[in-house]
Amino acid sequence: MQWTDRIGRRIKLRDLHVLQAVVQAGSMTKAAGQLAISVPVVSKAIAELEHTVGVPLLDRSPQGVEPTAFGRALVRRGLVAFDELRQGVRDIEFLSDPTTGEVRVASTAPLAASFVSGIIDRLSKQYPRMVFYPTVGDTELLSRGLGERNVDLVIGRRFGRLADEQLDFHSLYDNPYVVMAGAKNPWVHKRKVSLAELMAEPWVLPPPDSSVGSFLAEAFQVQGLDFPPTAVVAYAYEIRVSLLATNRYLTILPESVLRFPAIDPRIKLLSVELPLRRMPIGVITLKNRTLSPAVQLFIDCAREMAKPFTKRKS
C-alpha cells in the first residue's frame, strides 16, 4: 500500500501519544489515568494503530502490557517525530519573538552550580523572557535524558563509547580537579603541599565505590596512598561547599567551581598536584537532532564563557 493510503491519512499523532503512554506506564489503565481518558478510548487507539501498521504492538497479560519488537520500533520513531514537532514549535516561537525560547540543559551538580549557572545568568540578562530548565544528575541519567529527548543538551564530560555512537561532543575548556579548602584554612597559605601531608585532615568526599569516588581514588593510588578516611561521606556539591566554608574540611572538586558564575570568596584551592586524567568539559548533543535557535544561543554563550578559562590555561 502507498504511504498516503496506509499511513499518511490513517495514523494519528494522538494514537502514537497514547501508545507511548501505555508503554511507559506498562498498563492501559494507568495510561488512561495519566491521559485523563477512558480505558476503552486507550484500547481503541492501540487497536487502530495495530490495524494500520498490520502488526501487533503490545503483548497483553494479566500483569500488564509489554511492547513487541514492532511496538518498540514505533515508539522509538515516535519519540523522534514528536521531538521534531516540538522543536518546530520552538522555532516558530523564536522567529516570532527572538527574545524568548526554552532550553533544557543537564549537567552534574558542580557544573550546574558553577558554569551552567553562569551561562543562564548571562543569557537571562540579555533575553529576560527565555526560560531555562536545568537538570542535575549522574552520567547515566544525563545520557538517558538525551537519548529520550527529555533534555536538549548536556554540559559535561564525554560519556565514553556512548558518545561516539549516539552523541556529539564539542570541547569547551579543560576543567581539572583540585583540592579545595575554606578561605581561612591554614593549608591555603602553604606554597607546595603533597597529598601525603593531607591524609590526616578531615575530608568530605563522595563514597569511594561511586563513579566519582573511584575516579578521585586514582590520585591517591598513583602516589601509593589509600583513599583518605573521610570525616563526611557526601556526594552533594552543596554539602561539600558548605562544610568547606567552616574552614575545617578539605575536598576535591572541579576547578570551575571557583570561577563560575562568580568567584566564590569562601573557598580556595590548595597548591596540590593531582595526578588525574584530564577530561575536558564540553557540549554534548544527540547526533542528527535539530537544535532550536534558543539552544544554539545557549551553546554559543557557553563557548564565549569558556574562552577566558581556556586562555588562562594555555
Residue pairs with C-beta under 8 A, 6 or more apart in sequence:
6 52
7 52
7 53
10 48
10 52
11 49
11 52
11 53
12 45
12 48
13 81
13 82
13 85
14 45
15 45
15 46
15 48
15 49
16 49
16 74
16 78
16 81
16 82
17 35
17 78
17 82
18 31
18 35
18 37
18 41
18 42
18 45
18 46
19 45
19 46
19 49
19 57
19 71
19 74
19 75
19 78
20 75
20 78
20 79
20 82
21 31
21 34
21 35
21 42
22 28
22 31
22 42
22 46
22 58
22 65
23 58
23 65
23 67
23 71
23 72
23 75
24 31
25 31
25 34
26 64
26 65
26 66
27 64
27 65
28 39
28 42
28 43
28 46
28 65
29 39
31 42
32 38
32 39
32 41
32 42
35 42
46 57
46 58
49 57
49 74
50 56
50 57
50 58
53 70
53 74
55 68
55 70
56 68
56 70
56 71
57 67
57 68
57 70
57 71
57 74
58 65
58 66
58 67
58 68
58 71
59 65
59 66
59 67
59 68
67 75
79 148
79 149
80 149
83 149
83 289
84 290
87 290
87 291
87 292
90 101
90 102
90 292
90 293
90 294
91 292
91 293
93 100
93 101
94 100
94 101
94 292
94 293
94 294
95 293
97 129
98 293
99 127
99 128
99 129
99 130
100 127
100 129
100 130
100 131
100 294
101 127
101 130
101 131
101 292
101 293
101 294
101 295
101 297
102 130
102 131
102 132
102 133
102 292
102 294
103 130
103 131
103 132
103 133
103 152
103 153
103 294
103 295
103 297
103 298
104 133
104 135
104 150
104 151
104 152
104 153
105 116
105 132
105 133
105 134
105 135
105 151
105 152
105 153
105 154
105 155
105 298
106 134
106 135
106 136
106 137
106 141
106 142
106 145
106 146
106 151
106 153
106 154
106 155
106 156
107 115
107 116
107 134
107 135
107 136
107 142
107 154
107 155
107 156
108 136
108 137
108 138
108 139
108 142
108 156
109 136
109 236
109 237
109 238
110 237
110 253
110 254
110 256
110 257
111 155
111 156
111 254
111 256
111 281
112 134
112 136
113 237
113 238
113 241
113 257
114 254
114 256
114 257
114 259
114 260
114 261
115 155
115 256
115 260
115 261
115 281
115 302
115 305
115 306
116 134
116 155
117 134
117 260
117 261
118 260
118 261
118 262
118 305
119 155
119 298
119 301
119 302
119 305
120 132
120 134
121 261
122 301
122 305
123 130
123 132
123 297
123 298
123 301
124 130
124 132
127 297
130 294
130 297
133 151
135 142
135 145
135 150
135 151
137 145
138 211
139 156
139 157
139 159
139 211
142 151
142 154
142 156
142 159
142 284
143 154
143 159
143 162
143 167
145 151
145 154
146 153
146 154
146 166
146 167
146 284
146 285
146 286
147 166
147 286
149 286
149 289
152 285
152 291
152 292
152 295
152 298
153 283
153 284
153 285
153 291
153 295
153 298
153 299
154 283
154 284
154 285
155 172
155 281
155 282
155 283
155 284
155 302
156 281
156 282
156 284
157 279
157 280
157 281
157 282
158 169
158 279
158 282
158 284
159 167
159 284
163 169
163 284
166 286
166 287
167 284
167 285
167 286
167 287
168 284
168 285
168 286
168 287
169 282
169 283
169 284
170 282
170 283
170 299
171 280
171 281
171 282
172 280
172 281
172 282
172 283
172 302
172 303
172 306
172 310
173 256
173 280
173 281
173 306
173 309
173 310
173 313
174 278
174 280
174 281
174 310
174 313
175 254
175 255
175 256
175 279
175 280
175 281
176 254
176 255
176 274
176 276
176 278
177 216
177 219
177 252
177 253
177 254
177 255
177 274
177 276
178 252
178 253
178 254
178 255
178 258
178 269
178 270
178 272
178 274
179 193
179 195
179 198
179 250
179 251
179 252
179 269
179 270
179 272
179 274
180 244
180 250
180 251
180 252
180 253
180 257
180 258
180 267
180 268
180 269
180 270
181 187
181 188
181 244
181 247
181 249
181 250
181 267
181 268
181 269
181 270
182 188
182 244
182 245
182 246
182 247
182 248
182 249
182 266
182 267
182 268
183 247
183 265
183 266
183 267
183 268
184 247
185 244
185 247
185 248
185 250
185 268
187 193
187 198
187 201
187 250
187 270
188 268
188 270
190 270
190 271
191 271
192 271
193 270
193 271
193 272
194 223
194 272
195 219
195 220
195 223
195 225
195 272
195 274
196 223
196 225
198 228
198 250
198 270
198 272
199 225
199 228
201 228
201 249
201 250
202 231
202 232
202 248
202 249
202 250
203 228
203 229
203 230
203 231
203 232
203 249
203 250
203 251
204 230
204 231
204 232
204 233
204 234
204 239
204 240
204 243
204 244
204 249
204 250
204 251
205 213
205 216
205 227
205 228
205 230
205 232
205 233
205 234
205 240
205 251
205 252
206 212
206 213
206 216
206 233
206 234
206 235
207 213
207 233
207 235
208 214
208 217
208 227
210 235
212 235
213 227
215 276
216 227
216 252
216 276
217 227
218 275
218 276
218 277
219 252
219 274
219 275
219 276
220 226
220 227
220 228
222 275
223 275
231 249
232 239
232 243
232 249
234 240
234 243
237 253
237 257
240 249
240 251
240 253
241 253
241 257
241 264
241 266
241 267
243 249
243 251
244 250
244 251
244 266
244 267
245 266
245 267
250 270
252 274
254 281
255 269
256 281
256 309
257 264
257 267
258 264
258 267
258 268
258 269
259 309
260 305
281 306
283 299
283 302
285 291
291 299
